[in-house]
Amino acid sequence: MEFNLVAAGIGGQGIVLFSEVIAKAMLAEGSNPSFYVHSGLAQLGGSVSSHIRAGDRICPKITHGCADIILSLELAEILHAVPYLKAGGKVLVSTYTRMPYHSTLKPELYPTVDSLTDLFREGGASPVFVPADKIAREVGHVQVQNMVMLGALVAVSNIVDTESAVKTIRETIESGVEINVEGFWKGYEFISGKDYN
């Protein structure tokens, strides 16, 4: 089985940790995962993206039009992943926004949920928007947005079992483990509609 995911965000959101957790969980379940992270000016809050794939391909970098799922941890960052989406692929977008300085000069040019919905529908995709920052704050810390989106990803794709994902979170994260696990479950619950308690 081959699975291709492109995830995008901004520096400090935990895209690398997100990628590590999903790849380790896939490995634990017997897949052959690899991931590639392109960080650019991540330390300055710049764009970060990762390519996560499972299957027999050796190269971890995904080519345009081949991603089963594209995902972003920030609203506008999904635009960096659009070229990778395959026909019939799925789109998961966090509604969190962090507008760069130049966008504050012309905020009307910054994408909105409505404009992104129209964009994807024109291409035949139905994006799923997740209020990851709101969920993370309810859990107790805005920095668990990456685990909220991981939970949403698992609910949408079933690429790994929830038990594998939670076990991997516990094995990978050194501090704040329980809040990260809670974030994962809340993201999963948002998509699935099932209460994990």
Secondary structure, DSSP 8 states (H G I E B T S, - for coil): --EEEEEEEETTS-HHHHHHHHHHHHHHTT--EEEEEE-TTGGGT-EEEEEEEESS-S-----TT-EEEEEESSTTTHHHHGGGEEEEEEEEEE------HHHHHSGGGS--HHHHHHHHHHTT---EEE-HHHHHHHHT-GGGHHHHHHHHHHHHH-SS-HHHHHHHHHHH--SSHHHHHHHHHHHHHHHH-----
